[in-house]
Amino acid sequence: MLYAIGDVHGCYKSLVALLKKINPKVSDEVYFVGDAVNKGVDSAKVMKLIREQGYQLVLGNHEKMVLEGFKDGKLTKEFVHSYRGKEVQLLDDIAFMRAAPTYVLGKKDEQGRKLIITHGYGHSLFGKYRLGSKEFNEKIIKERIPPDLTPQKVAKLDSFYFNIFGHIPLSKPLISPCMVGIDTGCYAGNYLCAFSFPEKKIFLQRSLG
């Protein structure tokens, strides 16, 4: 089984509680859709858990902000505070973020759609830019759902891909036959979301602050 986890944003307690609910096995794959860090106070704890458990991270815009801020000396106060006294871990986590891909391809679902995990919304870019191209890699980190994409249009969308993504805070998971948005605003006090594939089951954990 593969599990994808939405934007954690340093909410360590919520993440631990969610992982207890899904209880991944050693043979399962666990991916984070990006924005594991910043905003919340426990970025260092979140990153330590991800690396120690052998989980995978897709690059989000907040990881990119950390990489740029580390180079320019402009990291957020919350991020810096979480790493106080953990300078060795910080260097390891920076290296881990640098190696994070902008997307991950997986197996096909029951309808033959190929899994693709991204941080931003993918369907605006599929077919427009080649996967792995400079343009795709730059845009997919921040791509948002088009404002004219109504729930009715979402329900009718179809694609060669099944896209799991975060980035766009939602009151509840956005699910269609070819995608699921799983940033459910944990940092804002809503939920942290996980999604299993190919089972396609939603797991929600109320934010623990």
Rosetta blueprint (number, residue, H / E / L):
1 M L
2 L E
3 Y E
4 A E
5 I E
6 G L
7 D L
8 V L
9 H L
10 G L
11 C L
12 Y H
13 K H
14 S H
15 L H
16 V H
17 A H
18 L H
19 L H
20 K H
21 K H
22 I H
23 N L
24 P L
25 K L
26 V L
27 S L
28 D L
29 E E
30 V E
31 Y E
32 F E
33 V L
34 G L
35 D L
36 A L
37 V L
38 N L
39 K L
40 G L
41 V L
42 D L
43 S H
44 A H
45 K H
46 V H
47 M H
48 K H
49 L H
50 I H
51 R H
52 E H
53 Q L
54 G L
55 Y L
56 Q E
57 L E
58 V L
59 L L
60 G L
61 N H
62 H H
63 E H
64 K H
65 M H
66 V H
67 L H
68 E H
69 G H
70 F H
71 K H
72 D H
73 G L
74 K L
75 L L
76 T L
77 K H
78 E H
79 F H
80 V H
81 H H
82 S H
83 Y L
84 R L
85 G L
86 K L
87 E H
88 V H
89 Q H
90 L H
91 L H
92 D H
93 D H
94 I H
95 A H
96 F H
97 M H
98 R H
99 A L
100 A L
101 P L
102 T L
103 Y E
104 V E
105 L E
106 G E
107 K E
108 K E
109 D L
110 E L
111 Q L
112 G L
113 R L
114 K E
115 L E
116 I E
117 I E
118 T E
119 H L
120 G L
121 Y L
122 G L
123 H L
124 S L
125 L L
126 F E
127 G L
128 K L
129 Y E
130 R L
131 L L
132 G L
133 S L
134 K H
135 E H
136 F H
137 N H
138 E H
139 K H
140 I L
141 I L
142 K L
143 E L
144 R L
145 I L
146 P L
147 P L
148 D L
149 L L
150 T L
151 P H
152 Q H
153 K H
154 V H
155 A H
156 K H
157 L L
158 D L
159 S L
160 F L
161 Y E
162 F E
163 N E
164 I E
165 F E
166 G L
167 H L
168 I L
169 P L
170 L L
171 S L
172 K L
173 P L
174 L E
175 I E
176 S E
177 P L
178 C L
179 M E
180 V E
181 G E
182 I L
183 D L
184 T L
185 G L
186 C L
187 Y L
188 A L
189 G L
190 N L
191 Y E
192 L E
193 C E
194 A E
195 F E
196 S E
197 F E
198 P L
199 E L
200 K L
201 K L
202 I E
203 F E
204 L E
205 Q E
206 R E
207 S L
208 L L
209 G L
